[in-house]
Amino acid sequence: MTDDMMQTAMTTWAAKNLPARLLAGDVAKLLNCSTDDVAILVSAGKLRALGRPKPNSVKFFSGVELFALLADREWLDDATKTIGQFWRRKNARRHGLTFEKQENADVSAR
């Protein structure tokens, strides 16, 4: 992260009057998604929790790091694709399709 991006993230974080550590619900509000989607991003390695929390413990995220990620359009694009891909796969499994069969059905429907 460049110094300019860090400075912008710090300024935005301070202007919003947010704590340094954010809960998953706070992260979800900033990303305009659900807390389930935050868990998807964590398991995919797109977001990192502070410290080394146990799988069933409360996870905190860095506010400054999150604002830097929110300023990065490529990261937002990748996070959106990751969330969409997860739900497409889950829905395909629910309907008895493999992910590849669903993609082929989606393409032929267009």
C-alpha positions as CSV (number, residue, x, y, z in Angstrom):
1,M,0.0,0.0,0.0
2,T,1.4,3.4,-1.0
3,D,1.8,6.2,1.4
4,D,-0.7,8.3,-0.5
5,M,-3.3,5.5,-0.2
6,M,-2.6,5.0,3.5
7,Q,-3.0,8.8,4.1
8,T,-6.3,8.8,2.3
9,A,-7.5,5.7,4.2
10,M,-6.5,7.3,7.5
11,T,-8.3,10.6,6.7
12,T,-11.4,8.7,5.7
13,W,-11.3,6.5,8.8
14,A,-10.9,9.6,11.1
15,A,-13.7,11.5,9.3
16,K,-16.1,8.6,9.9
17,N,-15.2,8.4,13.6
18,L,-14.9,4.6,13.5
19,P,-13.0,2.5,15.9
20,A,-9.7,0.9,15.0
21,R,-11.2,-2.6,15.3
22,L,-14.4,-3.4,13.4
23,L,-16.7,-6.4,14.0
24,A,-18.0,-8.4,11.0
25,G,-21.3,-6.6,11.1
26,D,-19.5,-3.2,10.8
27,V,-17.5,-4.6,7.9
28,A,-20.6,-5.8,6.2
29,K,-22.2,-2.4,6.5
30,L,-19.2,-0.7,4.9
31,L,-19.1,-3.3,2.1
32,N,-22.9,-3.2,1.7
33,C,-23.2,-7.0,2.1
34,S,-24.2,-9.5,4.7
35,T,-22.1,-10.9,7.6
36,D,-22.2,-14.3,5.7
37,D,-20.5,-12.6,2.8
38,V,-17.8,-11.3,5.1
39,A,-17.2,-14.8,6.3
40,I,-16.9,-15.9,2.6
41,L,-14.3,-13.2,2.0
42,V,-12.3,-14.3,5.1
43,S,-12.4,-18.0,4.1
44,A,-11.3,-17.0,0.5
45,G,-8.4,-15.0,1.9
46,K,-9.7,-11.6,0.7
47,L,-10.1,-10.2,4.2
48,R,-7.9,-11.0,7.2
49,A,-9.0,-10.9,10.8
50,L,-6.7,-9.3,13.4
51,G,-4.7,-11.6,15.5
52,R,-5.2,-15.3,15.2
53,P,-8.8,-15.9,16.2
54,K,-10.2,-19.4,16.7
55,P,-12.8,-20.5,14.1
56,N,-15.7,-20.0,16.5
57,S,-14.5,-16.7,18.1
58,V,-15.5,-13.1,17.4
59,K,-13.3,-11.7,14.7
60,F,-12.1,-8.1,14.5
61,F,-10.9,-6.3,11.4
62,S,-8.6,-3.3,10.9
63,G,-10.6,-0.1,10.0
64,V,-7.7,1.5,8.3
65,E,-6.9,-1.6,6.2
66,L,-10.6,-1.9,5.3
67,F,-10.8,1.7,4.0
68,A,-7.7,1.1,1.9
69,L,-9.3,-2.0,0.4
70,L,-12.5,0.0,-0.2
71,A,-10.5,2.5,-2.2
72,D,-9.1,-0.2,-4.5
73,R,-11.5,-0.9,-7.3
74,E,-9.8,-4.1,-8.4
75,W,-10.1,-5.6,-4.9
76,L,-13.8,-4.7,-4.8
77,D,-14.3,-6.3,-8.2
78,D,-12.5,-9.5,-7.0
79,A,-14.4,-9.6,-3.7
80,T,-17.7,-9.2,-5.6
81,K,-16.8,-12.0,-8.0
82,T,-15.8,-14.2,-5.0
83,I,-19.1,-13.7,-3.3
84,G,-21.1,-14.3,-6.5
85,Q,-19.2,-17.5,-7.3
86,F,-19.7,-18.9,-3.8
87,W,-23.5,-18.4,-4.0
88,R,-23.7,-19.7,-7.6
89,R,-21.9,-22.9,-6.5
90,K,-24.1,-23.2,-3.4
91,N,-27.3,-22.8,-5.4
92,A,-26.1,-25.3,-8.0
93,R,-25.4,-27.9,-5.3
94,R,-28.9,-27.2,-3.8
95,H,-30.5,-27.9,-7.2
96,G,-28.4,-31.0,-7.9
97,L,-26.2,-29.4,-10.6
98,T,-22.5,-29.2,-10.7
99,F,-21.0,-25.7,-11.1
100,E,-19.9,-26.4,-14.7
101,K,-23.4,-27.6,-15.7
102,Q,-25.0,-24.4,-14.2
103,E,-22.5,-22.2,-16.1
104,N,-23.4,-23.9,-19.3
105,A,-27.1,-23.5,-18.6
106,D,-26.6,-19.8,-17.8
107,V,-24.7,-19.3,-21.1
108,S,-27.3,-21.1,-23.2
109,A,-30.1,-19.1,-21.5
110,R,-28.6,-15.8,-22.7
